[in-house]
Amino acid sequence: MRRNLKLMVWAVCLVMSIMLFFSPLTSLAVEKEIVRITAVADPGGIGMGLKISSQAFMQKHPEIQIAVFLPPWAQLMPKYMLDHQAKTGAYDVVCVLTRWMSSLAGAGYLTPLENYVEKQKIDMNQYYKGALAGSYSEGTLYGMPYMPNIWTLFARKDIFEEAGLTLPGTFDEYLETARKLTRGDMYGTALMGGRNDNIFPFYYYAAAYDVLDKNVFFDENWKPVVDKPAAVEALTMMVKISKYAPPGVAEFGWHEGYMHFAKGRLAMVEMPSDLAGIWEDPNQSDVVGKVTATIPTVRRGQVVRFPMETWTVAIPAWSKYKDAAFEFIAFHTGKEMDKELLLAFGCPPSMADTFGDSLVLKKYPYYDKLLSGFMNARPVPIEPGVLEAHNALMAEINAAIVGQKTAEQALKDAAKRMTEIMGEYGYYK
């Protein structure tokens, strides 16, 4: 009898154990082991890339779930600073533009990544120099490179063929081609003339006109160089070319230029290289299969070191899940996704090897023309005060584009204000 009773007790315990194992309570316990992180980017290509890579990552790592938050571009920096002030760790992965790096790192918002890189044995030499530069502040690595960009002149090859024209190789040719192709409802070109974005094309013009010094728009002593004669020539050419853009070009950011070109209203457009994929997306573009690209210079054969603005993917200091965050960042900026994101939507690669991939050249036959521009690019300075100085410069560039000032006067006024700003930051003591 006792033996039967023991068997019954044992059986009941076994059944209860099985029921407990498969019960909702156990599921909740397992659920708690899943790490949930939040990644933040703007809703353009930066965010698109994060969404694509996060889905691929979660398939391989279901124990880490990623929510991608995409506020408007203009809200990114304010949201980062609010997150820093609150110290709640609301974000675990943040996308940081080169020009923001010194401010965010200097404020203590970003986590140094050297130990994480060493732990995962990541070879940082796989990234070319220009792509990687924006990930450092004062010699410390705070992010992993993502979407490096150089300025690119995209063109409608069908329109050029119909007009019997070849792609412009110099700025003089570019100006003349824009004039010839402006007719009826078609405009020759467009550029980002808005006061929050026009520094991007001016990087391009100033580099080609040999304006740039050791610290791009500053010399080795942080004195502005934007008022020298070559800079006036560069801005004068930029203003002339803008006359063959649609009305309102003085307010254009990337979205306006992209929309006009994608809808077939432009023969050419100056845009960051990451827009290549949009032209080939039938859901966003009416010019699929009709686009090529080039990079004009002042003189044919000229090797130009264009300034490169990049994004970098970083971890806020207040994140509670830094290990999981870096696991995702390493995947997102690794070799597999470097190629996949370029093929998916034109995200420029951070690794030199990706440029020569056969699948890449099949989709973007002109990409080999851009390789030299990427490899020879120079980083944009990220020292304190530079962001404010660049804002002052953009206001004056805009004044020249709208015709309020001559190029010479605008750059003279810009140099004066930039000097004041850098002086306030203590550069001239």
C-alpha positions in Angstrom: 0.0 0.0 0.0 2.8 2.4 1.0 4.6 1.5 -2.2 1.5 2.4 -4.3 1.1 5.6 -2.4 4.7 6.6 -3.1 4.2 5.9 -6.8 1.1 8.0 -6.8 2.8 10.9 -5.1 5.7 10.6 -7.6 3.3 10.6 -10.5 1.5 13.7 -9.3 4.8 15.5 -8.8 5.9 14.5 -12.3 2.6 15.8 -13.8 2.8 19.0 -11.9 6.4 19.6 -13.0 5.4 19.1 -16.6 2.4 21.4 -16.3 4.6 24.0 -14.6 7.2 23.8 -17.3 4.7 24.6 -20.0 2.6 27.0 -18.0 2.2 30.8 -18.8 4.2 31.6 -15.7 7.2 29.8 -17.2 6.6 31.6 -20.5 6.7 34.9 -18.7 10.0 33.9 -17.1 11.5 33.1 -20.4 10.1 36.3 -21.8 11.9 38.3 -19.2 15.2 36.9 -20.5 14.6 38.7 -23.9 16.6 42.0 -24.0 14.7 44.9 -25.7 16.6 47.8 -27.0 15.7 51.0 -28.8 17.6 52.4 -31.8 17.1 56.0 -33.0 17.7 57.5 -36.4 16.1 59.9 -38.8 13.3 58.6 -41.1 15.4 58.8 -44.3 18.1 56.4 -45.5 19.7 56.3 -42.0 16.5 54.9 -40.5 15.8 52.7 -43.5 19.1 51.0 -43.0 18.5 50.4 -39.3 15.2 48.9 -40.0 16.6 46.5 -42.6 19.5 45.4 -40.5 17.5 45.1 -37.3 15.2 42.6 -38.9 18.1 40.6 -40.2 19.7 40.7 -36.8 16.7 39.6 -34.8 16.3 36.6 -37.1 19.8 35.5 -36.0 19.5 36.8 -32.4 15.8 36.4 -31.2 17.0 37.0 -27.7 17.6 40.7 -28.6 14.5 42.6 -29.8 15.0 46.0 -31.4 12.5 48.8 -31.7 13.6 51.5 -34.3 12.4 55.0 -33.4 12.5 57.5 -36.3 11.8 61.1 -35.2 12.3 63.9 -37.8 16.0 64.8 -38.5 15.7 68.2 -36.8 14.6 66.5 -33.6 17.5 64.1 -33.2 20.0 66.3 -31.4 17.3 67.8 -29.0 16.1 64.3 -28.2 19.6 63.1 -27.5 20.3 66.0 -25.2 16.9 65.5 -23.3 17.8 61.8 -22.9 21.2 62.8 -21.5 19.6 65.2 -19.0 17.0 62.7 -17.9 19.5 59.9 -17.5 16.8 57.3 -18.0 18.5 55.3 -20.7 15.5 55.7 -23.1 17.8 55.0 -26.1 20.4 52.2 -26.5 21.6 52.9 -30.1 21.8 56.4 -31.6 22.9 57.6 -35.0 25.2 60.6 -34.8 26.3 62.9 -37.6 29.9 63.9 -37.8 29.3 67.5 -36.8 27.5 66.4 -33.6 30.2 64.1 -32.4 32.3 66.5 -30.3 29.2 68.1 -28.6 27.7 64.7 -27.6 31.0 63.1 -26.6 32.1 66.2 -24.8 28.9 66.3 -22.8 29.5 62.7 -21.7 26.5 61.3 -23.6 28.4 58.6 -25.5 30.0 55.4 -24.4 33.7 54.7 -25.4 33.8 51.6 -27.6 37.4 50.4 -27.6 36.7 47.6 -25.1 33.7 46.4 -27.0 35.7 46.3 -30.3 38.6 44.5 -28.6 36.2 41.9 -27.0 34.7 41.1 -30.4 38.1 41.2 -32.1 36.8 43.6 -34.8 39.5 44.7 -37.3 39.1 48.4 -37.6 41.4 48.5 -40.6 38.6 47.0 -42.7 37.0 50.5 -42.8 38.7 53.1 -45.0 40.1 56.2 -43.3 37.4 58.7 -44.3 34.5 56.6 -43.2 36.0 55.9 -39.8 37.2 59.5 -39.0 33.8 60.7 -37.8 33.6 57.9 -35.2 36.3 59.5 -33.0 36.4 62.5 -30.7 39.8 63.6 -29.3 41.3 60.2 -30.1 38.5 58.1 -28.4 36.3 55.8 -30.4 32.6 56.5 -29.7 30.9 54.9 -32.7 31.1 52.6 -35.7 31.0 54.0 -39.2 27.7 54.1 -41.1 26.7 55.8 -44.4 29.7 57.9 -45.3 28.7 60.5 -47.9 30.4 62.5 -50.6 28.8 65.0 -52.9 27.7 63.5 -56.2 26.2 64.9 -59.4 23.5 62.6 -60.5 22.3 62.9 -64.1 19.5 61.6 -66.4 21.4 59.6 -69.0 18.4 59.4 -71.3 18.1 63.2 -71.4 21.8 63.6 -72.1 21.6 61.0 -74.9 18.6 62.8 -76.5 20.4 66.2 -76.3 23.6 64.7 -77.6 25.5 65.8 -74.5 28.2 64.1 -72.4 28.4 64.3 -68.7 30.2 67.5 -67.5 33.8 67.0 -66.3 34.3 70.6 -65.1 32.3 73.2 -63.3 32.3 75.4 -66.4 30.8 72.5 -68.4 28.4 71.8 -65.6 27.1 75.4 -65.7 26.8 75.4 -69.5 25.0 72.0 -69.5 22.6 73.1 -66.8 21.7 76.2 -69.0 21.2 74.1 -72.1 18.9 71.5 -70.3 16.7 74.1 -68.6 13.7 74.3 -70.9 9.9 74.3 -70.3 9.1 72.3 -67.2 12.6 70.8 -67.1 15.3 72.4 -65.0 18.9 71.8 -65.5 19.9 71.0 -61.9 19.2 71.6 -58.3 21.2 71.8 -55.1 20.6 72.1 -51.4 20.5 75.9 -50.9 18.6 76.0 -47.6 20.4 77.6 -44.7 20.5 74.4 -42.7 21.9 72.3 -45.6 23.9 74.4 -48.0 27.2 73.7 -46.3 27.1 70.2 -48.0 27.4 71.5 -51.6 29.7 74.3 -50.5 32.1 71.6 -49.1 32.2 70.3 -52.7 32.7 73.6 -54.5 35.3 74.9 -52.0 37.3 71.6 -52.2 37.4 71.7 -56.0 38.5 75.4 -56.0 41.3 74.6 -53.6 39.9 76.7 -50.8 40.2 74.2 -48.0 43.0 74.3 -45.4 44.1 71.9 -42.7 40.8 72.2 -40.8 38.6 72.5 -43.9 37.2 76.0 -43.6 39.9 76.9 -41.0 43.7 77.0 -41.2 46.0 75.3 -38.7 45.4 78.2 -36.2 41.6 78.0 -36.6 41.4 81.2 -38.6 38.6 81.1 -41.2 39.7 80.8 -44.9 36.3 81.3 -46.4 36.9 84.9 -47.4 39.9 84.3 -49.7 39.5 84.8 -53.4 39.2 81.1 -54.3 36.3 80.8 -51.9 34.6 83.7 -53.5 35.0 82.0 -56.9 33.6 78.8 -55.5 30.5 80.5 -54.1 30.0 82.6 -57.2 29.9 79.4 -59.3 27.5 77.8 -56.9 25.2 80.8 -57.1 25.4 80.8 -60.9 24.5 77.1 -61.1 21.6 77.6 -58.7 19.9 79.9 -61.3 19.1 76.8 -63.3 17.3 75.1 -60.4 13.5 75.2 -59.7 12.1 78.2 -57.8 12.6 78.0 -54.1 16.1 76.5 -54.3 17.3 78.8 -51.5 15.1 76.7 -49.2 15.9 73.3 -50.6 17.2 70.5 -48.3 17.8 67.0 -49.4 14.1 66.2 -49.6 13.2 68.9 -52.2 16.1 68.0 -54.5 15.3 64.3 -54.2 11.6 64.8 -55.0 12.2 67.0 -58.1 14.8 64.5 -59.5 12.8 61.4 -58.7 9.7 62.8 -60.3 11.6 63.6 -63.5 11.7 67.4 -63.3 15.5 67.7 -63.3 18.2 66.8 -65.8 20.8 66.8 -63.0 20.9 67.1 -59.2 23.6 67.6 -56.6 22.9 65.2 -53.8 24.8 63.0 -51.3 25.8 59.7 -52.7 23.4 57.7 -50.5 20.5 58.8 -52.8 21.7 56.3 -55.5 19.3 53.6 -54.3 16.2 55.9 -54.3 16.5 56.5 -58.0 16.3 52.8 -58.6 13.3 52.2 -56.4 10.0 52.1 -58.4 8.0 53.0 -55.3 9.8 56.3 -54.9 11.2 57.1 -58.4 10.0 57.7 -61.9 13.6 57.6 -63.3 14.4 54.0 -62.6 17.2 52.8 -64.9 17.8 56.3 -66.3 20.4 57.6 -63.8 24.2 57.9 -64.0 26.6 60.0 -61.9 29.8 61.9 -62.0 31.9 64.3 -59.9 32.9 67.5 -61.8 36.0 69.4 -60.8 37.5 72.8 -61.7 40.2 71.1 -64.0 39.9 67.8 -65.7 42.1 65.2 -64.0 42.1 67.1 -60.8 42.3 64.9 -57.7 40.1 66.6 -55.0 39.9 65.7 -51.3 36.2 66.4 -50.7 35.1 66.7 -47.1 33.1 63.7 -46.0 30.2 63.9 -43.6 29.5 60.5 -42.1 27.1 59.0 -39.6 28.3 56.8 -36.8 26.3 54.4 -34.7 26.9 54.9 -30.9 25.7 53.9 -27.5 24.4 56.4 -25.0 26.1 56.4 -21.6 22.8 55.8 -19.9 21.8 52.7 -21.8 21.1 49.7 -19.6 21.8 47.2 -22.3 25.2 48.2 -23.7 26.3 44.7 -24.5 23.2 43.9 -26.6 23.4 47.4 -28.2 27.0 46.8 -29.3 26.1 43.3 -30.6 23.6 44.9 -32.9 26.0 47.8 -33.9 28.7 45.3 -34.8 26.3 43.4 -37.0 24.9 46.6 -38.6 28.3 48.0 -39.5 29.8 44.6 -40.4 30.9 43.3 -43.8 27.6 41.5 -44.6 25.4 44.5 -44.1 27.9 46.9 -45.7 27.1 45.2 -49.0 23.4 44.4 -48.3 22.5 48.0 -47.4 24.2 49.3 -50.5 22.2 46.9 -52.7 19.0 47.5 -50.8 18.8 51.3 -51.0 22.2 52.7 -52.0 23.7 53.2 -48.6 27.4 54.1 -49.3 29.8 51.5 -48.0 32.3 52.0 -45.2 34.6 49.2 -46.5 36.7 49.7 -49.7 36.2 46.1 -50.8 32.5 46.6 -51.2 32.9 49.1 -54.1 34.2 46.4 -56.4 31.6 43.8 -55.7 30.1 42.4 -58.9 26.5 42.7 -57.7 27.1 46.3 -56.7 28.5 47.2 -60.1 25.7 45.4 -61.8 23.1 47.6 -59.9 25.1 50.8 -59.9 27.4 50.7 -63.0 28.7 54.2 -62.2 29.8 53.4 -58.7 33.4 52.8 -59.7 33.5 56.5 -60.8 32.8 57.5 -57.2 35.5 55.3 -55.6 38.3 57.8 -55.9 36.1 60.5 -54.2 35.5 58.2 -51.2 39.1 57.0 -50.9 40.5 60.5 -51.1 37.9 62.2 -48.9 38.9 64.1 -45.8 37.0 64.2 -42.5 35.0 67.2 -41.5 36.4 68.8 -38.2 34.3 68.1 -35.2 36.1 70.2 -32.6 34.0 72.4 -30.2 32.7 75.6 -31.9 32.9 74.3 -35.4 29.2 73.5 -35.6 28.3 77.0 -34.5 30.8 78.5 -37.0 29.4 76.4 -39.8 25.9 77.6 -38.9 27.0 81.2 -39.3 28.6 80.3 -42.7 25.4 78.6 -43.9 23.4 81.8 -43.1 25.7 83.8 -45.3 25.8 81.3 -48.2 22.0 81.5 -48.2 22.2 85.3 -48.3 24.3 85.0 -51.5 21.9 82.4 -53.1 18.9 84.6 -52.6 20.7 87.7 -53.8 20.8 89.6 -50.6 24.6 89.8 -50.7 27.3 89.3 -53.2 29.4 86.2 -52.7 32.3 88.3 -51.7 30.4 90.3 -49.0 28.6 87.1 -47.7 31.9 85.3 -47.2 33.6 88.4 -45.7 30.7 88.6 -43.1 30.9 84.8 -42.6 34.6 85.0 -41.8 34.1 87.8 -39.3 31.4 85.9 -37.4 33.3 82.6 -37.5 36.3 84.3 -36.0 34.2 85.7 -33.2 32.7 82.3 -32.5 36.0 80.5 -32.4 37.4 83.3 -30.2 34.6 82.7 -27.8 35.6 79.1 -27.6 39.1 80.1 -26.7 41.0 79.2 -29.8 43.1 82.4 -30.0 44.4 82.6 -26.5 
